[in-house]
Amino acid sequence: MAIEIVEKYVNELIDRSTLDEPVWNIEKIRAGKKASWDYIDGCMIMALLELYKVTENDKYFDFAEKYIDHRIQEDGTIIGYSKDELNLDNINEGKNLFTLYDLTGKEKYAKATAKIYQQILEMPRTKEGNFWHKKIYPHQVWLDGLYMAQPYYLEYENRFHDKKNYKDIFTQFFNVEKNQKDPATGLYYHAYDSERLMFWADKETGLSQNFWLRALGWFSMALLDSLTLADPDYPDYNHLLTMYRELIDSMLKFQSPEGMWYQVPNYPDREKNYLETSGSAIMAYCLMKGARLGYLPKEYREHGVRAFNGICDKYLSTVEGEMSLGGICLVAGLGPADNTRRDGTYEYYMSEPVVKDDAKGTAPFLLAYAEMLRIEEA
C-alpha cells in the first residue's frame, strides 16, 4: 500500500472543504444545505483527529479543531444541535469534544459535553431498557445507534459521573445480543422493534429481515470503542469482549477473496449485491486496532490489512486529476411509517445510491489508514 497515495487523498479532501461546506457530506450537498451538527461530519472529524495522533501533522488538527470550534459557543451551546430531536445520531459528533478538550483545554468543549449528556438522560427507552434510535423511530433499536451513543455515554461516565451508569450501558449491549443476534450466522439483524408494530418488523421476533454490512460495522466499532474506554475490571467487561470477538469471527466467515465484504454480507453471489466500502473499511479498522490492542489474536491484523488494500485496489482512483473513493452506500434505514420503501428487504438495500467520498466511507477508511500507519511505524 502506497502511504503517499492515501495521504494525498486526505489532503485533497481538506483542501476542497470549508467549515460550512465539507466535500464529504454528500447528503447535505445533494440537499443543497450547509453542514450543521451531524454524525457524518462527526465521523470525519474523528478520523482527522486520529490521524493527527499518529502523524502529528498540524493540518489535520487545525481543520478538525476549527470545524468544531466554529459550532461551539463559549457557554457550550452547540450551533445546529437539537437535544429535543432525541436522535442518537446527534450524539456521535460530541465524541470529538472530549479529544479537543484534552488537546486545547477550552472549557466550552467540556460544557458542550454536558448538554449532550442531558439528551442521554432524556432518551425514551424500549421496554427492555434500550434507547430508542430516534424519537421518530419509537420502540426501535438499530445497531447504528449503539455506535452513535454508547462510547460517548461511557466516556462521560468515566470523566464526570464516577461510572455510575456502567450497568445501563453494558445492559443495552447485552439486550442487543439477546434480541438481534442470529444464532446460525453469528451476525446481528439491522434493527429490532420491541413492540412489533412497524411494517418492516417480524411480528413474532420484532426483527428486520436482513443483515446490513455498515450496521454490522457500526456495531463492531461500538463494541471495540467501548472496550477501549470501559474499566477492564468491571464485572461484565469480559462478556462485552466475548461479544466483540465472536462478532469478528462471524464476520470473517463472509470476507470476500478481494478482502472486502458485500452490502448484504451473507448473500455474496446474489444478483446486484456489491462489495461495499464503508462497512469494509470499518471492519478493516476493527481488525487492525483490535489486534493491536490485544483484544484479538495478532494474526487477525492481516485480515484487516487485506480489507484495506482491497478497498484501495477496487475503489480508490483518480478522476480528472482528483482522487476519489467509491463504492460507498449513501444511506440505508428502516421506515418511518410513512416511508414503506425502506422495508429492510434485500431489494431495498440494493436500491440505495452508491456514491464517492461520503464520510460514512471516507472516515472509517482513514481510521483504518491510521492503523496502517501504526503498522508501518512498528
C-alpha positions in Angstrom: 0.0 0.0 0.0 1.5 3.3 -1.0 1.1 5.5 2.0 1.7 8.7 -0.1 -1.4 7.9 -2.2 -3.8 8.0 0.8 -2.0 11.0 2.3 -2.6 12.8 -1.0 -6.3 11.8 -0.9 -7.0 13.1 2.7 -5.1 16.4 1.9 -7.3 16.9 -1.2 -10.4 16.3 0.8 -9.4 19.0 3.4 -8.2 21.4 0.7 -11.6 21.2 -1.1 -13.6 21.7 2.0 -14.7 24.7 4.1 -16.1 24.8 7.6 -19.7 25.1 6.2 -19.3 23.0 3.0 -17.2 19.9 3.6 -17.0 17.8 0.4 -17.5 14.6 2.4 -21.1 15.2 3.4 -22.8 14.1 0.3 -26.3 14.1 1.8 -26.1 17.8 2.6 -24.6 18.6 -0.8 -27.4 16.8 -2.6 -30.0 18.6 -0.4 -28.3 22.0 -1.1 -27.7 22.6 2.6 -24.7 23.7 4.6 -23.1 21.5 7.2 -24.6 21.7 10.7 -24.1 19.2 13.5 -24.5 15.6 12.5 -22.9 12.2 12.8 -21.5 12.2 9.3 -19.2 15.2 9.8 -18.5 13.8 13.3 -17.1 10.7 11.9 -14.8 12.6 9.6 -13.5 15.0 12.3 -12.8 11.9 14.5 -10.7 10.4 11.7 -8.7 13.6 11.2 -8.0 13.8 15.0 -6.9 10.1 14.9 -4.6 10.8 12.0 -3.2 13.8 14.0 -2.4 11.5 16.9 -0.5 9.2 14.6 1.3 11.7 12.3 1.4 14.9 14.4 0.5 16.7 11.1 -1.0 20.0 12.3 -3.1 20.3 9.1 -5.4 17.5 10.4 -5.7 19.0 13.9 -6.2 22.6 12.6 -9.1 21.7 10.3 -10.7 19.4 12.9 -10.4 22.0 15.8 -11.7 24.9 13.7 -14.6 22.8 12.4 -15.8 22.0 16.0 -14.8 25.4 17.4 -16.9 27.1 14.7 -20.0 25.3 16.2 -19.5 25.6 19.9 -20.3 28.9 21.7 -18.5 29.9 24.9 -21.3 28.7 27.2 -21.2 25.2 25.5 -24.2 25.8 23.3 -23.9 23.8 20.1 -25.0 25.5 16.9 -27.1 23.2 14.8 -27.7 20.6 17.6 -31.2 19.9 18.9 -31.4 17.9 22.0 -35.2 17.7 21.7 -34.9 15.7 18.4 -33.9 12.8 20.7 -31.8 11.4 17.9 -28.9 9.1 18.8 -27.1 10.1 15.6 -26.7 13.6 17.0 -24.5 12.3 19.9 -21.7 11.0 17.7 -20.1 14.3 16.8 -19.9 15.0 20.5 -17.2 12.3 21.0 -14.7 14.8 19.5 -15.4 17.3 22.3 -13.5 15.1 24.8 -10.5 14.8 22.5 -10.4 18.5 21.7 -10.8 19.5 25.4 -7.8 17.3 26.2 -5.8 18.9 23.3 -6.8 22.5 23.8 -8.1 22.9 27.4 -11.1 25.0 26.1 -13.8 24.9 28.8 -16.5 25.4 26.2 -15.9 21.8 25.0 -16.4 20.4 28.4 -19.6 22.5 28.8 -20.9 21.2 25.5 -20.4 17.6 26.6 -22.8 18.2 29.4 -25.5 19.4 27.1 -25.3 16.2 25.0 -25.3 14.1 28.2 -28.6 15.7 29.0 -30.1 14.2 25.9 -28.9 10.7 27.1 -30.8 11.3 30.3 -33.9 12.2 28.4 -33.9 9.5 25.7 -37.1 7.4 25.6 -36.5 3.7 26.0 -37.8 0.3 24.9 -39.5 -1.9 27.4 -36.1 -3.8 27.7 -34.3 -0.6 28.6 -32.6 0.4 25.4 -32.6 3.9 23.9 -35.0 4.4 21.0 -32.9 5.1 17.9 -34.7 8.4 17.4 -37.9 10.0 18.7 -39.3 9.4 15.1 -38.4 5.7 15.4 -40.3 4.7 18.5 -39.5 1.5 20.4 -36.8 0.7 17.8 -33.2 -0.3 18.4 -30.8 0.0 15.4 -27.2 -1.3 15.5 -26.1 2.1 14.3 -27.4 3.7 17.4 -25.1 1.7 19.7 -22.1 3.2 17.9 -23.5 6.7 17.9 -24.3 6.8 21.7 -22.7 4.2 23.9 -19.0 5.2 23.6 -19.9 8.8 24.3 -22.0 7.7 27.3 -19.1 5.6 28.6 -16.6 8.4 28.3 -18.8 10.9 30.0 -19.4 8.4 32.8 -15.7 7.9 33.2 -14.8 11.6 33.3 -17.7 13.2 35.1 -20.1 10.7 36.7 -17.9 8.2 38.5 -19.0 5.3 36.2 -22.4 5.2 37.9 -24.3 4.2 34.8 -22.0 1.4 33.6 -24.7 -1.2 34.3 -27.1 0.7 32.0 -24.5 0.9 29.2 -23.5 -2.8 29.4 -27.1 -3.9 29.6 -28.0 -2.1 26.4 -25.3 -4.1 24.6 -26.4 -7.3 26.1 -30.0 -6.7 25.1 -28.9 -6.4 21.5 -27.1 -9.7 21.8 -30.2 -11.3 23.2 -32.7 -9.8 20.7 -30.8 -9.2 17.5 -28.1 -11.9 17.2 -28.7 -14.7 14.7 -27.5 -18.0 16.2 -27.0 -19.6 12.8 -24.6 -17.0 11.4 -23.4 -15.1 14.5 -24.4 -11.8 12.7 -26.8 -9.2 14.0 -30.0 -8.0 12.3 -30.1 -4.3 11.4 -32.9 -3.4 13.7 -35.5 -4.5 16.3 -38.9 -3.2 17.1 -39.7 -4.1 20.7 -43.5 -3.6 20.1 -43.7 -5.4 16.8 -45.6 -2.5 15.3 -43.5 -1.4 12.3 -44.3 -2.7 8.8 -40.7 -4.0 8.4 -40.7 -5.9 11.7 -41.3 -9.6 12.0 -44.5 -10.0 14.1 -43.0 -12.7 16.3 -39.4 -11.6 16.7 -39.6 -7.8 16.1 -36.6 -8.1 13.8 -35.9 -6.6 10.4 -35.3 -9.0 7.6 -31.6 -8.7 6.8 -28.0 -8.1 7.9 -26.6 -4.8 6.6 -22.9 -4.5 6.3 -22.5 -1.0 7.6 -24.7 -1.6 10.6 -22.7 -4.6 11.5 -19.6 -2.4 11.1 -21.1 0.3 13.4 -21.9 -2.3 16.0 -18.4 -3.9 15.8 -16.9 -0.4 16.3 -19.3 0.3 19.1 -18.0 -2.8 20.9 -14.4 -2.0 20.2 -14.5 1.6 21.2 -16.4 0.7 24.3 -13.8 -1.9 25.3 -11.1 0.7 24.9 -13.0 3.1 27.2 -14.5 0.8 29.8 -12.8 -0.2 33.0 -11.5 -3.7 32.3 -12.1 -4.6 36.0 -15.8 -4.1 35.6 -17.6 -7.5 36.2 -19.3 -7.6 32.8 -16.2 -6.4 30.8 -15.3 -9.9 29.6 -18.8 -10.5 28.4 -18.5 -7.4 26.2 -15.1 -8.6 25.0 -16.6 -12.0 24.1 -19.3 -10.4 22.1 -16.7 -8.4 20.1 -14.6 -11.5 19.4 -17.5 -13.6 18.4 -18.8 -11.0 16.0 -15.4 -10.5 14.4 -15.1 -14.3 13.9 -18.5 -14.4 12.4 -17.8 -11.5 10.0 -14.5 -13.2 8.9 -16.6 -16.1 7.5 -18.0 -13.7 5.0 -14.9 -11.8 4.0 -14.5 -12.0 0.2 -11.5 -13.1 -1.7 -10.9 -9.4 -2.5 -10.7 -8.7 1.2 -13.9 -6.7 1.4 -17.5 -7.5 2.4 -20.7 -7.3 0.5 -23.5 -4.9 1.1 -25.7 -7.7 2.4 -22.8 -9.9 3.5 -24.4 -13.3 3.7 -25.5 -13.2 0.0 -22.2 -12.7 -1.9 -23.5 -14.4 -5.1 -26.9 -12.8 -5.2 -27.8 -10.5 -8.1 -26.9 -6.8 -7.6 -25.0 -7.4 -4.4 -21.7 -5.5 -4.4 -18.5 -5.0 -2.4 -19.2 -2.0 -0.2 -16.6 0.4 1.0 -17.9 1.9 4.3 -18.6 -1.4 6.1 -15.4 -3.0 4.8 -13.4 0.0 6.0 -14.9 -0.2 9.4 -14.1 -3.9 9.6 -10.5 -3.2 8.5 -10.2 -0.7 11.3 -11.8 -3.1 13.9 -9.5 -5.9 12.9 -6.3 -4.0 12.9 -7.0 -2.0 16.1 -8.4 -5.0 17.9 -5.3 -7.0 17.1 -3.0 -4.1 18.1 -4.7 -3.7 21.5 -4.7 -7.4 22.2 -8.5 -7.9 22.0 -7.9 -10.2 19.0 -5.1 -12.6 18.2 -2.2 -10.8 16.5 -2.7 -12.7 13.2 -6.1 -11.1 12.8 -4.3 -7.9 11.8 -3.6 -9.4 8.4 -7.3 -9.8 7.7 -7.7 -6.0 8.3 -4.7 -5.2 6.1 -6.2 -7.3 3.3 -9.5 -5.5 3.7 -7.8 -2.1 3.5 -5.7 -3.0 0.5 -8.8 -4.5 -1.2 -10.6 -1.2 -0.8 -7.7 0.7 -2.3 -7.4 -1.7 -5.2 -11.1 -1.6 -6.1 -12.3 1.9 -5.3 -9.5 4.4 -4.7 -8.9 6.1 -8.0 -8.0 9.4 -9.7 -10.7 11.0 -11.9 -9.9 14.2 -13.8 -6.9 14.9 -11.6 -8.7 14.5 -8.3 -8.6 11.4 -6.1 -11.8 9.7 -5.2 -13.0 6.8 -3.0 -16.1 5.0 -4.5 -18.3 2.1 -3.5 -20.0 3.8 -0.6 -23.7 3.2 0.2 -25.0 6.7 0.8 -27.7 5.7 3.4 -29.9 2.8 4.5 -32.5 2.7 7.1 -36.0 1.3 8.0 -39.2 3.3 7.8 -40.5 5.5 9.3 -44.1 4.5 9.0 -44.8 6.8 6.0 -41.8 5.5 4.0 -42.6 2.0 3.2 -39.9 1.8 0.5 -37.4 1.4 3.4 -38.7 -2.1 4.2 -35.5 -3.9 5.0 -35.8 -6.3 2.1 -32.7 -7.4 0.1 -34.0 -5.4 -2.8 -34.2 -2.3 -0.6 -30.6 -2.5 0.4 -29.7 -2.8 -3.3 -31.7 0.3 -4.2 -29.9 2.9 -2.2 -27.4 5.2 -4.1 -23.8 4.2 -4.2 -21.6 7.3 -4.1 -18.0 8.6 -3.8 -16.2 10.3 -1.0 -19.0 10.4 1.5 -17.7 10.5 5.1 -19.6 7.3 6.1 -17.0 5.6 3.9 -14.0 8.0 3.9 -13.9 8.4 7.7 -13.6 4.7 8.6 -11.2 4.3 5.6 -9.0 7.0 7.2 -9.3 5.4 10.6 -8.1 2.2 9.0 -5.3 4.2 7.3 -4.2 5.4 10.7 -3.9 1.8 11.8 -1.9 1.1 8.7 0.5 3.9 9.6 0.9 2.4 13.1 1.9 -0.9 11.4 4.4 1.0 9.2 5.9 2.7 12.3 6.2 -0.6 14.1 
